[in-house]
Amino acid sequence: MSIFSAIKDKIFGVSKAEAAPAANGGVEGSVSTSAAPISEIDVVAILEDLNSKAKEKLNWRVSIVDLMKLLDLDSSLTARKELAKELAFDGDMHDSASMNIWLHKQVMAKLAQNGGKVPQDLQS
């Protein structure tokens, strides 16, 4: 499994119980047996909820390392370089600061392209 797929699966892998309010419009008493379409998944809300439950508060809004930690994924330089290769980073992989900034924006943009709700300011 690719690293981006793992990121997407961790965020979009909302349980049916969590997705049901979005799927049925939040109407009490409605029963839904299927998960909400990905287009209804609010990426920021999911990440904020995870961060509120985390022992360490992470700055996932700007840091790819913190985003990966929040999702309980390997955030090592090696893992980030692999993610950079997956997402076709064409910059200097030895400039980890620039690569990390690019990675964060690309991951957010890719989540949006895959149907997640991601504010524009997190994509650019």
C-alpha positions as CSV (number, residue, x, y, z in Angstrom):
1,M,0.0,0.0,0.0
2,S,1.3,3.4,-0.8
3,I,1.9,6.0,1.9
4,F,-0.7,8.4,0.4
5,S,-3.2,5.5,0.3
6,A,-2.5,4.9,4.0
7,I,-3.1,8.6,4.7
8,K,-6.3,8.6,2.7
9,D,-7.6,5.4,4.3
10,K,-6.9,6.7,7.8
11,I,-8.9,9.9,7.1
12,F,-11.6,8.5,4.8
13,G,-12.0,5.3,6.8
14,V,-14.9,6.7,8.8
15,S,-17.0,4.1,10.4
16,K,-20.6,3.6,9.3
17,A,-21.7,4.9,12.7
18,E,-19.8,8.1,12.3
19,A,-20.8,8.5,8.7
20,A,-24.5,7.8,9.3
21,P,-25.4,11.4,10.4
22,A,-23.9,12.8,7.2
23,A,-25.5,10.1,5.0
24,N,-29.1,10.7,6.3
25,G,-28.8,14.5,6.7
26,G,-28.5,14.2,10.5
27,V,-32.1,13.3,11.0
28,E,-32.6,11.5,14.3
29,G,-34.2,8.1,14.0
30,S,-33.0,7.6,10.4
31,V,-31.1,4.5,9.8
32,S,-28.3,4.2,7.2
33,T,-26.5,1.0,6.5
34,S,-23.9,2.5,4.2
35,A,-21.1,4.9,4.8
36,A,-21.3,8.4,3.6
37,P,-19.9,9.2,0.1
38,I,-16.3,10.4,0.3
39,S,-17.5,13.8,-0.9
40,E,-19.3,14.3,2.4
41,I,-16.2,13.6,4.5
42,D,-14.9,16.8,6.2
43,V,-11.1,16.2,6.4
44,V,-10.6,19.1,8.8
45,A,-13.3,17.9,11.2
46,I,-11.8,14.4,11.3
47,L,-8.3,15.7,11.9
48,E,-9.4,18.2,14.5
49,D,-11.3,15.4,16.3
50,L,-8.2,13.1,16.2
51,N,-6.0,16.0,17.5
52,S,-8.4,16.7,20.3
53,K,-8.0,13.1,21.5
54,A,-4.2,12.9,21.0
55,K,-1.9,13.0,24.0
56,E,0.4,15.5,22.1
57,K,-1.3,18.4,20.3
58,L,0.1,18.4,16.8
59,N,0.2,21.2,14.2
60,W,-1.2,19.0,11.4
61,R,-2.5,22.1,9.5
62,V,1.1,23.0,8.4
63,S,3.3,20.1,9.2
64,I,3.4,16.9,7.2
65,V,5.3,15.3,10.0
66,D,2.6,16.2,12.5
67,L,-0.1,15.1,10.1
68,M,1.5,11.7,9.7
69,K,2.0,11.4,13.5
70,L,-1.6,12.3,14.1
71,L,-2.6,9.4,11.7
72,D,-0.2,7.1,13.5
73,L,1.9,6.6,10.4
74,D,5.7,6.6,10.0
75,S,6.8,10.2,9.7
76,S,10.5,9.5,9.3
77,L,12.5,11.2,6.6
78,T,12.7,7.9,4.7
79,A,8.9,7.6,4.7
80,R,8.5,11.2,3.7
81,K,10.9,10.7,0.8
82,E,8.9,7.7,-0.3
83,L,5.8,9.8,-0.2
84,A,7.6,12.5,-2.2
85,K,8.4,9.9,-4.9
86,E,4.8,8.7,-4.9
87,L,3.5,12.2,-5.5
88,A,6.2,13.1,-8.1
89,F,8.2,15.6,-6.1
90,D,10.8,17.1,-8.5
91,G,12.7,19.2,-6.0
92,D,15.8,18.5,-4.0
93,M,15.1,15.7,-1.5
94,H,18.0,16.9,0.5
95,D,16.1,20.1,1.2
96,S,13.7,18.5,3.7
97,A,12.1,21.8,4.7
98,S,11.0,22.6,1.2
99,M,10.0,19.0,0.5
100,N,7.9,18.9,3.7
101,I,6.0,22.1,2.8
102,W,5.4,20.7,-0.7
103,L,4.3,17.4,0.7
104,H,1.7,18.9,3.0
105,K,0.2,21.0,0.3
106,Q,0.1,18.0,-2.1
107,V,-1.4,15.7,0.4
108,M,-4.2,18.2,1.2
109,A,-4.8,18.8,-2.5
110,K,-4.9,15.1,-3.3
111,L,-7.3,14.5,-0.4
112,A,-9.6,17.2,-2.0
113,Q,-9.2,15.6,-5.5
114,N,-10.3,12.3,-4.0
115,G,-13.5,13.8,-2.7
116,G,-12.6,15.1,0.8
117,K,-13.6,18.5,1.9
118,V,-10.4,20.5,2.4
119,P,-10.3,24.3,2.6
120,Q,-8.4,26.0,-0.2
121,D,-5.9,27.6,2.2
122,L,-4.7,24.1,3.2
123,Q,-4.2,23.1,-0.5
124,S,-2.0,26.0,-1.6
